[in-house]
Amino acid sequence: MSPTMPVETSTIFLAFGLTLFAGLATGVGSALAFFTRTTNTRFLSVALGFSAGVMIYVSFVEIFFKAQEELLLGLGTPLGAWATVLAFFGGIAFIGIIDRVVPNYENPHELHTVEEIGQKLENLPQDESHDFGRLGRMGVFTAMAIAIHNFPEGLATFMATLNDPNLGIAIAIAVAIHNIPEGIAISVPLYYATGSRRKAFKYSFLSGLAEPLGALVGFFLLVPFFSPVMFGVIFAGVAGIMVYISLDQLLPAAQEFGEHHHSIAGLISGMAVMALSLLLLL
């Protein structure tokens, strides 16, 4: 997709559908919390590592260089190269600031297993374990935190799809894997507080909607300024966001849930699958 050319309506709908798919993966996390007693930590470790591998490979091999290409065309050398690097680290700073302002427990990137959250709530002191309002607030605040984090993630998926639908599909799958544990963090405290699976699932569902909403809001706000330079800056920032999420959140969580080799196997597998998919598109 050239940013100077109008985007096809079908591509816009596809981009919206992929962000919706990725965001609603929080609902899968809710289902796991309700219908499983334990978390398959080996699978989760490999899956999170796989997601990180996809994001890291595509950020450095595809997204960063496409952004640099547009910025070099629009700004020339060396200004375009400087703009690419600054936008990349700007994306890292942006998502890093969001992580810092969200309290640790409500931070959805501090991932927890089903049994870990359940045990934490069951072991509260007697006067707190029956404070259902407190548990409910915990779940609601977690849902709000996830919604905040999903805005830039939704924009990343949306912009990647507009540029290359096949690339967008790969990123959407990686983000969806990343979102599954977040659904657990919302639904478990809400279920303990209300005893209602329906209410817990509803909040998880609504938090996932922030991803396509963030994508659309960001897209329409940027439409009046859409140009090769603007596209390059956004795309480089998207690469920075995805690298931060992978290194700060996905890989540490993958190693925490499983053995070191499980997370690395997932990481390399994600890179290999992403590399193969890009080669097949040549």
C-alpha positions in Angstrom: 0.0 0.0 0.0 1.3 3.4 -0.9 0.2 6.0 1.7 -0.4 8.6 -1.1 -3.0 6.3 -2.7 -6.5 5.7 -1.3 -6.8 2.5 0.7 -9.3 0.0 -0.6 -12.4 -0.4 1.5 -12.0 -4.2 1.7 -8.5 -3.7 3.2 -9.9 -1.3 5.8 -12.5 -3.8 6.8 -9.9 -6.6 6.9 -7.7 -4.4 9.2 -10.6 -3.7 11.5 -11.6 -7.4 11.6 -8.0 -8.4 12.5 -7.8 -5.9 15.3 -11.2 -7.1 16.6 -9.9 -10.7 16.4 -6.8 -9.9 18.4 -8.6 -7.8 21.0 -11.3 -10.4 21.6 -8.6 -13.0 22.4 -9.0 -11.7 26.0 -12.3 -13.7 25.9 -10.3 -16.9 25.3 -8.4 -16.1 28.5 -11.7 -15.8 30.3 -12.9 -19.1 29.1 -9.6 -20.8 30.1 -10.0 -19.3 33.6 -13.5 -20.6 33.9 -13.2 -24.1 32.5 -9.6 -25.1 33.5 -8.3 -25.8 37.0 -4.7 -25.3 36.0 -2.7 -23.5 33.3 -0.7 -25.5 30.7 2.5 -23.6 31.5 4.6 -25.4 28.9 2.2 -24.5 26.1 1.8 -21.0 27.4 5.6 -20.5 27.5 6.1 -21.7 23.9 3.1 -19.7 22.7 4.3 -16.5 24.3 7.8 -17.1 23.0 6.3 -17.7 19.5 4.4 -14.4 19.7 7.6 -12.6 20.7 9.5 -14.2 17.9 6.9 -13.1 15.3 6.9 -9.5 16.6 10.7 -9.1 16.9 11.5 -10.6 13.5 8.8 -8.7 11.6 9.7 -5.4 13.4 13.4 -5.5 12.5 13.2 -7.3 9.2 10.1 -5.8 7.6 8.4 -2.9 9.5 11.5 -0.9 10.4 12.9 -1.0 6.9 9.6 -0.1 5.2 9.3 2.9 7.5 12.9 3.9 6.7 12.2 3.6 3.0 9.2 5.9 3.2 11.1 8.4 5.4 14.2 8.4 3.1 11.9 9.1 0.1 10.1 11.9 1.9 12.9 13.5 3.9 16.1 12.4 2.1 19.4 11.3 3.5 20.4 11.5 6.3 17.3 13.2 7.8 15.0 10.2 6.9 17.4 7.8 8.6 17.4 9.9 11.8 13.7 10.2 11.7 13.3 6.4 11.5 15.5 5.8 14.5 13.8 8.6 16.6 10.3 7.3 15.7 11.4 3.8 16.6 12.6 4.8 20.1 9.7 7.1 20.4 7.4 4.1 20.1 9.4 2.3 22.8 9.1 5.4 25.1 5.4 5.7 24.4 4.5 2.2 25.5 7.0 2.3 28.3 5.3 5.4 29.8 2.0 3.6 29.6 3.5 0.7 31.5 4.9 3.0 34.2 1.6 4.8 34.9 -0.4 1.6 35.3 -0.1 0.1 38.9 1.8 -3.2 39.0 -1.1 -5.6 39.8 -3.5 -4.0 37.4 -0.8 -3.9 34.7 -1.9 -6.6 32.3 1.6 -7.2 31.1 2.4 -8.6 34.6 1.0 -12.0 33.6 -0.5 -14.5 36.0 -1.7 -18.1 35.7 -5.3 -19.2 36.6 -4.2 -20.9 39.8 -1.9 -18.1 40.8 -4.6 -15.5 40.8 -7.1 -17.9 42.4 -4.7 -18.8 45.2 -3.8 -15.1 45.8 -7.5 -14.2 46.2 -8.3 -17.3 48.4 -5.4 -16.5 50.7 -6.5 -12.9 51.4 -7.0 -12.2 55.2 -10.5 -13.1 56.3 -11.7 -9.5 56.4 -10.5 -8.9 52.9 -11.5 -12.2 51.3 -15.2 -11.3 51.8 -14.7 -7.7 50.5 -16.4 -8.5 47.2 -16.4 -4.9 46.2 -12.6 -4.8 46.5 -12.3 -7.8 44.3 -14.7 -6.4 41.8 -12.7 -3.1 41.6 -9.6 -5.1 41.1 -11.1 -6.8 38.0 -12.6 -3.5 36.7 -9.2 -1.7 37.1 -7.5 -4.5 35.3 -10.0 -4.3 32.4 -9.3 -0.5 32.2 -5.6 -1.1 32.2 -5.8 -3.6 29.4 -8.0 -1.2 27.4 -5.3 1.5 27.7 -2.6 -0.9 26.5 -4.7 -2.2 23.7 -5.0 1.2 22.0 -1.4 1.2 20.6 -1.5 -2.5 20.0 -4.6 -2.1 17.9 -3.0 0.8 16.0 0.0 -1.4 15.3 -2.1 -4.3 13.9 -4.3 -1.9 11.9 -1.4 0.0 10.3 0.5 -3.2 9.4 -2.6 -4.6 7.7 -3.2 -1.5 5.7 0.4 -1.8 4.4 0.4 -5.5 3.9 -2.6 -7.7 4.7 -0.5 -10.9 5.0 1.8 -9.1 7.5 -1.2 -7.9 9.4 -2.6 -11.4 9.8 0.7 -12.6 11.3 0.8 -9.7 13.7 -2.8 -10.1 14.7 -2.1 -13.8 15.6 0.9 -12.8 17.7 -1.1 -10.0 19.5 -4.0 -12.4 20.1 -1.7 -15.0 21.8 -0.4 -12.1 23.9 -3.9 -11.1 24.9 -5.1 -14.5 26.2 -3.4 -14.2 29.7 -4.8 -10.7 30.0 -8.3 -12.1 29.9 -7.4 -14.3 32.9 -6.3 -11.3 34.9 -9.7 -9.6 34.3 -12.1 -12.5 34.7 -10.8 -14.3 37.8 -11.1 -11.5 40.3 -14.5 -10.4 38.9 -15.8 -14.0 39.1 -14.7 -14.3 42.7 -16.4 -10.9 43.4 -19.7 -11.6 41.7 -20.0 -15.3 41.2 -21.1 -14.6 37.7 -19.2 -16.0 34.7 -21.3 -13.8 32.4 -20.3 -10.5 34.1 -16.7 -11.5 34.2 -16.7 -12.5 30.5 -18.5 -9.2 29.6 -15.8 -7.0 31.1 -13.1 -9.1 29.4 -15.0 -8.8 26.1 -15.4 -5.0 26.5 -11.7 -4.5 27.3 -10.9 -6.3 24.1 -13.0 -3.9 22.1 -10.5 -1.2 22.9 -8.1 -2.7 20.4 -10.3 -2.1 17.2 -11.6 1.2 18.7 -8.0 2.4 19.2 -7.1 1.4 15.7 -10.0 3.3 14.2 -9.6 6.4 16.4 -5.9 6.5 15.5 -6.5 5.9 11.9 -9.2 8.6 11.4 -7.3 11.1 13.5 -4.3 10.6 11.2 -6.1 10.6 7.9 -5.9 14.4 7.3 -2.1 14.2 7.8 -1.6 10.9 5.9 1.6 11.2 3.8 4.7 9.0 3.2 6.4 10.8 6.0 3.6 10.4 8.5 3.2 6.7 7.5 7.0 6.2 8.0 6.9 7.8 11.4 3.9 5.7 12.6 5.3 2.5 11.2 8.7 3.0 12.8 6.9 3.7 16.1 4.9 0.6 15.7 8.1 -1.4 15.3 9.3 0.1 18.6 6.1 -0.7 20.4 6.2 -4.4 19.3 9.9 -4.8 20.2 9.2 -3.3 23.7 6.2 -5.6 24.3 8.3 -8.6 23.2 11.4 -7.9 25.3 9.8 -6.4 28.4 6.7 -8.6 28.6 6.4 -11.6 26.4 9.8 -13.2 26.8 10.1 -12.7 30.6 6.6 -14.1 31.0 7.4 -17.1 28.7 10.5 -17.9 30.8 8.6 -17.6 34.0 5.8 -20.0 32.9 8.1 -22.7 31.5 11.7 -23.7 31.2 14.2 -21.4 29.4 14.4 -23.8 26.4 10.6 -23.8 25.9 10.5 -20.0 25.6 13.5 -20.0 23.2 12.1 -22.8 21.1 8.9 -20.7 20.8 10.9 -17.6 20.0 12.9 -19.3 17.2 9.8 -21.0 15.8 8.0 -17.7 15.7 10.9 -16.1 13.8 11.1 -19.1 11.4 7.3 -19.0 10.6 7.4 -15.3 10.1 10.5 -15.5 7.8 8.9 -18.3 5.8 5.7 -16.4 5.3 7.6 -13.4 4.1 9.6 -15.5 1.7 6.4 -17.1 0.3 5.1 -13.5 -0.5 8.1 -12.7 -2.8 
